Structure formats: C-alpha cells, structure tokens
C-alpha cells in the first residue's frame, strides 16, 4: 500500500465535507449575527465526515484514516471561512505572515484534538 492510495479516500471525503462545512459557515455568517451559531457546523461536519469514511468501506476503516478525514474536513472548512473573512468581511486587516501562521497552527491543533477524540469514539471495537 502506497501513501498515495492510503490518503486518497480520506482526502476526498474530507474535501467534500470540508467544502460543505465551509459553505455552511459562510451562509451562517451572512444570515446570523450571533457568534455562537458558527460553532454548530463543526461537530455536524466532523461527525458526518468520519461516519462517511467509516461506513464507506467497513473492512478498511482504521483509526488513522478516520483521524485524517476529520482533520482534513476541519481544516478545509476553517480555511474557507478564514479566506472569506479576510477577503470580504475585513479586507484591510493588514495581518502579517506570522499572524497567519500561528492562526493556522491553532486551527490544526484544534482540528487534531477534535478529530482524535471523534476517531477514538468511531473506531471499531474488537
């Protein structure tokens, strides 16, 4: 098994669910001014992505694939919202490269923790 074939399914499912989540976050930004509403799509999308991965091929759903699917979906949906905010909501923010870098690292850290917990709950019991 090559790395490329190992990552093909988690990346494609994560990309699909991440795009759906990113679009839903943008729509929520447009229709709601209540900030906590933005938190609703995150668990829904992560659960959907991990369950899609788990039940798409039940014999081949190992912990690493579940984790990568959830993490990729989280990062994609967060990046879509981040680019939208920087482009349309606050275009003149003047954020430096290091400010973008620590935000991206925090995004990966939060996505890793949430995907780790969700993948642990979704892994098969032997």
C-alpha positions as CSV (number, residue, x, y, z in Angstrom):
1,X,0.0,0.0,0.0
2,X,1.5,3.3,-1.0
3,X,1.0,6.5,0.8
4,X,-0.9,8.0,-2.1
5,X,-3.5,5.2,-2.1
6,X,-3.7,5.4,1.7
7,X,-4.6,9.1,1.6
8,X,-6.9,9.1,-1.5
9,X,-10.2,8.3,0.3
10,X,-9.7,10.4,3.5
11,X,-8.6,13.5,1.4
12,X,-11.5,13.2,-1.0
13,X,-14.1,12.7,1.7
14,X,-12.5,15.4,3.9
15,X,-12.5,17.8,0.9
16,X,-16.2,17.2,0.2
17,X,-17.3,17.6,3.8
18,X,-15.0,20.5,4.4
19,X,-16.4,22.3,1.4
20,X,-19.9,21.7,2.6
21,X,-18.9,22.9,6.1
22,X,-17.2,26.0,4.7
23,X,-20.2,27.0,2.7
24,X,-22.5,26.5,5.6
25,X,-20.2,28.7,7.8
26,X,-20.3,31.4,5.2
27,X,-24.1,31.2,4.9
28,X,-24.4,31.3,8.7
29,X,-22.1,34.4,8.7
30,X,-24.5,36.1,6.2
31,X,-27.8,35.2,8.0
32,X,-26.8,35.4,11.7
33,X,-25.1,38.0,13.8
34,X,-24.9,35.6,16.8
35,X,-21.4,34.3,17.0
36,X,-22.0,31.0,18.8
37,X,-24.1,29.8,15.8
38,X,-20.8,29.5,14.0
39,X,-19.9,26.5,16.2
40,X,-22.9,24.4,15.1
41,X,-21.5,23.2,11.7
42,X,-18.2,22.0,13.2
43,X,-19.4,18.9,15.1
44,X,-22.0,18.1,12.5
45,X,-19.5,18.1,9.6
46,X,-16.8,16.2,11.6
47,X,-19.3,13.5,12.6
48,X,-20.6,13.3,9.0
49,X,-17.1,13.1,7.6
50,X,-15.9,10.4,10.0
51,X,-19.1,8.3,9.6
52,X,-18.9,8.6,5.8
53,X,-15.4,7.3,6.0
54,X,-16.3,4.6,8.5
55,X,-19.2,3.2,6.6
56,X,-18.0,3.7,3.0
57,X,-15.7,0.6,3.4
58,X,-16.3,-1.1,6.7
59,X,-13.5,-3.6,6.4
60,X,-10.9,-0.9,5.9
61,X,-11.7,1.9,8.4
62,X,-8.6,2.1,10.6
63,X,-8.0,4.8,13.2
64,X,-5.5,6.8,11.0
65,X,-8.0,7.1,8.1
66,X,-10.8,8.3,10.4
67,X,-8.4,10.8,12.1
68,X,-7.1,12.2,8.7
69,X,-10.6,12.5,7.3
70,X,-11.9,14.5,10.3
71,X,-8.8,16.7,10.4
72,X,-8.8,17.5,6.7
73,X,-12.6,18.3,6.8
74,X,-12.0,20.7,9.8
75,X,-9.0,22.4,8.2
76,X,-10.8,22.9,4.8
77,X,-13.9,24.3,6.3
78,X,-11.9,26.6,8.6
79,X,-9.7,27.8,5.7
80,X,-12.8,28.6,3.6
81,X,-14.2,30.7,6.3
82,X,-10.9,32.3,7.0
83,X,-10.3,33.3,3.4
84,X,-13.9,34.6,3.2
85,X,-13.5,36.8,6.3
86,X,-10.1,38.1,5.1
87,X,-11.4,38.8,1.6
88,X,-15.0,40.1,2.1
89,X,-15.5,41.0,5.8
90,X,-12.2,42.6,6.8
91,X,-10.1,43.1,3.6
92,X,-7.8,45.7,5.1
93,X,-6.8,43.8,8.2
94,X,-3.0,44.1,7.5
95,X,-2.2,40.8,9.2
96,X,1.4,39.8,8.9
97,X,2.7,36.4,7.8
98,X,3.5,35.3,11.4
99,X,0.0,36.2,12.5
100,X,-1.5,34.0,9.8
101,X,1.0,31.2,10.7
102,X,0.0,31.0,14.4
103,X,-3.7,31.1,13.5
104,X,-3.1,28.2,11.0
105,X,-1.2,26.3,13.7
106,X,-4.0,26.8,16.2
107,X,-6.5,25.7,13.6
108,X,-4.6,22.5,13.0
109,X,-4.2,21.9,16.8
110,X,-7.9,22.3,17.5
111,X,-8.8,20.1,14.5
112,X,-6.3,17.5,15.6
113,X,-7.8,17.3,19.1
114,X,-11.4,17.1,17.9
115,X,-10.6,14.6,15.2
116,X,-8.6,12.5,17.6
117,X,-11.5,12.3,20.1
118,X,-14.1,11.6,17.4
119,X,-11.9,9.0,15.7
120,X,-11.4,7.3,19.0
121,X,-15.1,7.1,19.5
122,X,-15.8,5.9,15.9
123,X,-13.0,3.2,15.7
124,X,-14.2,-0.4,15.6
125,X,-14.3,-2.4,18.8
126,X,-12.6,-5.8,18.5
